[in-house]
Amino acid sequence: MFGILYPTQASDYDDLIIYPNPYKSRHSGLGVEGITFENLTENTNVSIYTIVGSLVWKAEDIDDNKVTWGLDNQSGMPVASGVYIYVITNDQNDKLSGKIAIIK
């Protein structure tokens, strides 16, 4: 079951940047390949969910300081326009959640 998530700010995420948000289809013409999560800590997990709580995409154990979601689901199919929920966690039990939007 999935509940409504409210953003929580942990100190390890003070410098987190998520861009572009909202993602608009015109961004693809500018060479933007998806939505980027930058300034992540080591051993970070990024999960993307639909508004009703279905897992769309997940990147685990990220040791780089950024990851880009290519706007596809776990099967590699493009996702639809809409609002999605991101959940970011790390091995220090820090957690951040919020909304991202895709406009095609």
Secondary structure, 3 states (H helix, E strand, C coil): CCCCCCCCCCHHHCCCEEECCCEEHHHHHHCCCCEEEECCCCCEEEEEEECCCCEEEEEEEECCCEEEECCECCCCCECCCEEEEEEEEECCCCEEEEEEEEEC
